[in-house]
Amino acid sequence: MKKIVTANSAQKIDHDAIIVKGVSGTQLMHTAGKAVADSAAKACKKYSLEHIQIFCGKGNNGGDGYVAALELEKSGFCSIDLFCFAKAKEIKGDANHFFKQVNPNNINTIFVEEINDLKENLLDNACWIDAIFGTGLNRPLEGKLKNYLQILKENQNNQYVIAVDIPSGINGTSGKLFGSAIKADETLSMGFYKSGNFLQEGKAYCGDLKLVELEYPQESLALAEANILLCEHNLVQDILKPVRISGHKFSAGQVLCVGGSAAMPGAVTLASLAVLRGGAGMLKAYVPGKVKDILLKHAIEAIVTEGKDTNNLIIEDLDGILGLQDKSGAMVLGPGLDRMPASGKLVRALIEQVDIPLVLDADALFFISKDDLKKNTHGIILTPHTGEFSRLTNLSTEEILNDPIQRALDFALETDCIVHLKGSTSLTALPSGRVFIHPTGAPGMATAGSGDLLAGLIASLIAQGHPIEDAVLIAAYYHGTAGQAAANRLGNRSMIASDILNEIPILLKTDEVLK
């Protein structure tokens, strides 16, 4: 599993490796800069680019750029422009070690002090190397630097852009855009991925993300504040259980899906279909009277119990729902539930009394608090989007988006629940202290019903015998990959939740193992 760190953790790892453990900082920088030079040389050859223009700051990110300039010169490149966004005396440490080796007779060195120093020297038929800020940027840009990045953005045309660690102007932890930034064609993340490579605008600006291996001691890597990992295909393949040749509908697991209202019958129907398509052997649904026929029309395999009220689920449905959980391996609660006070009483009672793993989604999240969650000891998975998570945590959406990993992890640790925070890049925070980032997904998944599919898929995998942590990771991977497949087939603008559902069995089939 690939390691991911926040910007703060990256600084701690660097300090421990270089200052405490004695790893050569210049050697690490040379390895990083040479990787940048190699990528630039390949891009120039592939796209017939005649010029290389390198933009460097005063820190270690700039140091990687200085090394790249030296290595490209050594390789025989003649047209190299080195733009320095700092005065020579401001360049310190390992970066200065390499900067002093730059011969301005061979490498055209331009100290950028005014806009025209930059604007008048930019070239179209060039490879641009962005080594200005890296992960060190932690506040919105101001003054000249803000203007310089804006000039680069306005003049980005046919250049091939390589970013070092993360495009300048993007926060290394949250992926948030701080003003202007130029989109990279590829980003070389040094030593370990940065969380900002995957989140918010960082996901869109990094282009083709590549990891450059650097020799960091394992003891230094262990200093990362959160244990953040990437949920990729090979991980999911390892934990996905095979299909039993001798299995039957009961051994394949049963899920109880509770939700729906007269106003929103489709949500619980989509969740139910995802349960079945995810591989559970049996689905039982408990829904209001007006939802029953609609659900059965779309999922004729379902076993449906009609609630006490025709329009909504109410507290009087409690005993009926609890009576259906005996042979069920998991429960989905919330899709299409609506926000009637009586439904809220039911949700809180079920959290306290259900004795199987519980996936809480959609309107079920509206009614609950941290104290409610702590009353359950059988495992809860929460699947909020940022707005729902804001209400749960009493944090603003901005506070959450500024550090979604730590916010989700804090809540998971406090409540002993799994938190799957949905967004343009979703992440799963586990009570064990690990956080998984999910790189799969597509913008078109921002459509009604998409989250209901995920909730059903998670419950389906739990019922099939997967540990609840594994079930969330597997479900999130295939849900996101199905969204990508639907977007590739139909486009992001027009796809709907049913399109995602239709892709799920196709993708599960590719990884199916019989045993």
N, C-alpha and C positions, 0 to 999 in steps of 0.2 A: 504494500500500500504506500502511495506517495505522500510524503510529508508536506504540509502546508503550514505557514506561520504568519502571524500578524507582523506589521512593521516594527512594533516594539520588541517582539520576540526576536526578529531578525537582528536588531541591534544588540540584544543580550547575547545571542549566539556568536556574533562577530567578536564582541568584547571578550567573551570567555575563551573562544578559540585562539585569538591573537594575543591578548594581554595575559590571560591566566595560563593557558595551555602552551603558549609559545609557538603556535602555528605561524608560518611566515605570511604576513598580510600582503607583501609584494608578490609572493608566489600565487596566492589566491587571486589577486587582481590580475596578474599576468594570464592565468588560465582563463579567467572570465573574459578579459579583453581579446585574447586570441580567438576565443569562440565567436566573439562578435565579428572580428576581422574575417574569419572563415565564412561566416554566413553572408557578410557583405560581398566577399569575392564571388561566392556562388550566385548571388543575386545579380551581380554585374554581368557575369557570364551568361546567365539564363535570359536576362532581359536586355542584353547589349547596352548596358549603361556605361557611360564614358567618365563619369565623375563620382567622387565620394565626398560627401559633406557631413562632418561630424560636429554635433552640438554638445558642448560639455559644460557642466557646472563645476563648482569648486570642491565637491565631496568625492566620495568613493565611486559614485556612479560616473562622474566625470573622469575619474581615474581609469575606469574600464574603457572609456572613449579614447583617452590618451594612448593606452596600450594598443587599441585597435588601429589608431593612426600609425603607430610605429611598426606594427606587424604588416599592415597593408603597404607601407613604404618599402619594407624589407622584401615583400613579395613582388615588387616591381610596378606598383600603381603610381602613376605620375601626377594625376590630377586629384589631389587631396586637399580639401579645405577644412581647417580646424577652427571652429567658432568657439571662443572662450567667453562664457557668461560670467566671468569673474576676473579680477585683476590678478596678475601673476603672484603678488605677495599674499593673496587670500587663499591660494591653493596649498593645502597642508598635507602632511603625512605621506601615506603611500601614493596618493594621487600626485603629489609634488615630485616624488621620486621618478615617476615616468614622464611627467610634464617637462622636467629639466632635460630629458633626453630628446625632446622634439627639436629637430633642426628646422628653423623657419625657412631656410634656403630650399629645403626639399618638401616641406609640408607648409602650405600657405596658412599662416596663423593669423586669425582676425580676432582682436579683442573687441567685443561688442559693448560699446558704451552709448550708442545712439541707435535709433531705429534704422537709419540708413546704412549703418555698418552691417546690418543683417539683410535688410530688404534689397539692397543693390547688388548683393553677391549671391543670391539664391539662384539655383539652376534647376531646370525641369528634368533633363536627362541625367538623373543622378540617383545614387543610393544615399538616403539620409539615415544617419545613426543618431538616435535620440538618447543622449547620456547626460541629461541636464539635472533632473531631480531624483529619479528612481523612487524608492519607497519612503524617502525622507520627508515628503511634502505632507504636512498635517494641518494646513489652514488655507483658506482661499488666497489666491495669488493677488498681489497688489503691485502698483508702480510699474517700473520698467520691465520686470520679468513677466508680468501679466501681458504687457504690450508685445513683448518679444514672441511669446507663445501664440498670441493672436495673429501676428504677422506670419508665423510659420503655418498656422492653420489656413490663413487666407491664400497663401502661396503654394499649398499642397496641391499638386497637379498630377504629373506622371511619375513622381518619385516613388521608389521602393523604400519603405520606412521600416527600420529595425529599431525597436525599443529595448533598452537595457533594464531589466527587471520589471518595469511597468511604464507605460507611456507617461511622460511628464505632464503634470496637471491632474493626475488620478491619485487618490489616496490609497496607499499601499495596504491598508487594513480593510476599509469599507468598500473600496472601488468607486467611491463618490468622485464626481467630476468637480474640480475646484477651478472654475473659470474655463479657459480654453485648453485644448490638448489636440495633438495631431494623432490620427488613427494609425496604428502600426499595421504593417502587413505581417510582421512576425515580432514576437516578443521573446527574448531570451531571459528566463528567470534563473538567477544565479544561486546554485547550491540547494535551493528548495523553492517550491512555489510560494507565492505570497497570496494571502486571502483576497486581496484587492484584484488579483488577476481574474477572479471568477465572479465577483459581486458587482451589482449595479452597472454603471457605465464601463467599469473595468472589463467586464465580460465582452462588451461590444468593441472596445478600443484596442484590445491586445492582439487581435488577429490570430495568426497561427502561433499558439503558445508552446514553447519548447523549454525543457529543463536542461540546464548545464550543470553537470556533476562537479562538485568541488569537494576537496578533502577536509570536511569538518569532522572533528571527533564526535562520536556518539554521545559522550557526556555533555558536550556543548549543545547538541541538538535537543537533548532531553530537557533543556532549560526553557523550551517554548512554554508560554503561559497556558495555552490550551492545547490539547492533543487533537489537532485538526488533520483530517485525512480526506483523501479523494475517493469517492465511491465510483469505481470504474467497472467495466465489464468483467474483468478477470476476478475481481472480488466477488461479484454477484454469482458468477459461475461456480465459484468454490463453495458458496453457502446455500445455493439453490438445491433443494432435495430432489432426488430422482423420482420419477413416477413408478409406483410399484406395479409390477406385472400382475401380481396376485391381489391387487387392491380391489375394493368395492366402495360403494357410495358412502358407507359409514366410515371406512378407514380414510377416505379422502377428505373427511371433515365436514362439519355443518356450521353455518354462520347464521346468526339471528340479526336481522336488519330492522331497526326501529326508527321510524321517521315518517315524513310525508304530512301533507295537509291539503285541504281542498284547493288552496291557492297555489301550491307547489308540489304536484304529484310526480313531476319528472325527476326530481333530485333523488328520491329514494328508489325510483325505478332504475336510474343509472347506477347507483351504488349497488343495487341488487344484481344487475347484469354484470358488473365488474366482479362481484363475488363469484358468479358462475364461470365467467370467462377466465378468471384467475386460477381455477382448478378445484374449487371446493365441490364436494360431492353432493351437497344439499344446501338449499337456501330456505330459511323460514323468515317471513316478513310479518311484522306487526304494524298495521297502518290504519288510519281513519277510514271509515266506510266509503267515502267518495274516492279514495285512492285505490282501493282493492281492484276494481275492474280494469283500471288503467295499467296498473302494474302487471296484472295477469295477461293483458293483451300483448305486452312487450316481452314478458318473461313467463312463458307458459309452464316452465319447469318449476316455478316458485310454489311454495306452500304458504298461503297467506291467511293470516288471522285478522279479522276485522275488529277495530277498537270500539270502545263504548260510545264514542261521539262520531258523527259522520264527517265533521270538518277538521278536527284537531285531536291529537293525543292529549290525554288529561291524566291527573293523578289517579283516577279510578282505574286506569289501565295497568297499574303497577303489578298487581298479582298475576294478571294474564301474561304479562311479559316475563316475569320471573319464572313462571311455570314452563316457559319454552326454552329456558337456558340449560336445562339438565344435560342434554346431549350435544349442546353447541360448544364449539371451541373458541368462539369470539363473538362479540357483539359490535355492530356499528350503530351509533346513536347520533341523530341530528340532521341528516340530509332532508331538507324540505320541511323541517319540523314547524316552522313559524315561531312567533315570539309571544304567544298567549301566556299569561301568568300561570295558568293551570299546567301548561307544558313545562314551565320552569320548575314547578314543584316535582313533576315526574322525573325530570333530568336529575335533580339533586338527590332524589330518593334512590334512583337506579345507581348512581355513582356509589352510594353508600352500601347498597344491598346486593349488587351483582357480584357473582363470584367467578367470573370468567374475564379474560382480557377485554378491554373496552376501548374502542376507537371513537373518540369524540370529535365531531366535525360540525361545521356550519352553525346552525342556530343553537345547537347544544352548548356551544362555547359562549353564547351570549348570557347564559343564566348562571354561570359558575364563578367561583372564586378559588383562591389558593387553598382556603380552609376546606372547601368542599372536596377538592382533589386529595387532600391528605387523609380523608376518611376511607379511601379505597386502598386495599392491600393486594389486589389481584392483577395490577398492571393497567396503566392508562396510556394511550397514545393520543396526543393532541395534534390536530392538523390545521392550525390557524394561518390565515394570511396576515400581513402586517397590521391591518386595521383591527382584526380580531385580537391579535396579540397585544396591541396597544391597550385595549380595554382590559385584558387579563392582567397586565403588568402595571397599569396606571402610568405608562410611559408614553410620550408622544411618538408618533411615527418617525419623526426626525431622529429622536434619541435612539430608536431601534435601528434605523438604517445606518446610523453613524457607527454602530458596532453590533451588527446582528448576531455574530457568533457568540460573543460574550453574553449578550442579553438572553439569548435562547438557552445557553448553557447554565446561566445563573438560575433560570426558572426551572430547568430540568433537575438541577441539584437540590433546589429548595423543596420541590414538590414530589420528587422521586418519580416523575412522569417522563415519558419520551416526548420531546417537542420537535415536530416536523414543521419548520417555519417555511411557508410557501412564498415564492417570489419569482422574479426573473431568473434568479439562481436560488434554488431551494436548499435548505440545510437541515440536518437532523442532529439534535443535541440529545445525548444519552445521559442517564443518571450515573453511569460509570465514569463520566468525565470526558468522553470522546465526542467529537463533533465531526460529522461527515458532510462534505460539500458535494452537491450533485451537479455535475457539469452538463448533464443532458437537459433537454427541454427546448421549447421554441416560443416566440412571442405570441403565436396564435393560440397557445394554451390558456391565455387570459380570456376565457369564455365560460359562460355559465355551465355548470355541470362537470367541469374538469376535475375540481376537487372532490366531488362525490365519487367519481371513478377511483380516485386514489384511496379514499377511505374504504371502499369496498374491496379493493385489491389487497390492502394491508390485512384486513380481517380474513380474507380468503386464505392468505399465506399462513397466518397464525393457525387457523383451523386445520391446515394440512400438516401441522407439526413443526413449523419453523419457530425458533425462539423469537420473541416479539421484537427484539432489536434487529435481528436478521430480516424479519418480515418487512419492517419499515424500509430498510435499505433496498431490498429486492424490489418491493413495490414502487419505490420512488424511481429506481433505475428504469424499469420497464414502462412506467407511466411517462417519464420524460422522453424516453426513446420512441415510444409510440407517438408522442406529440411531435417529435422531429419528423417521423415518417409521414404523419398526416400532413404536416406543413410542406414537406417535399413533394407530396402528391397533389395537394390542393392549394397551397399557398397559405400564408399566415392569416391573411385578411378574412378568408371565407370559411376556414375550418371551424367545426363545432365539436362538442364533446363526443357525440356519437362517432365522429371520424377517428378520435383517439381510441375509443373502445374497439373499433373494428381492427385496429392495428395490433392490439395487445396479444391476441392468440397467435398471430403470425410471428411475432417476436419471441414469444415463449416457446413456440415450436422449434425455433432455430437452436435453442439451448436445452431441448428436452432430452433427458437420458432415462431409459427404461432399466429397471433393476428388479 
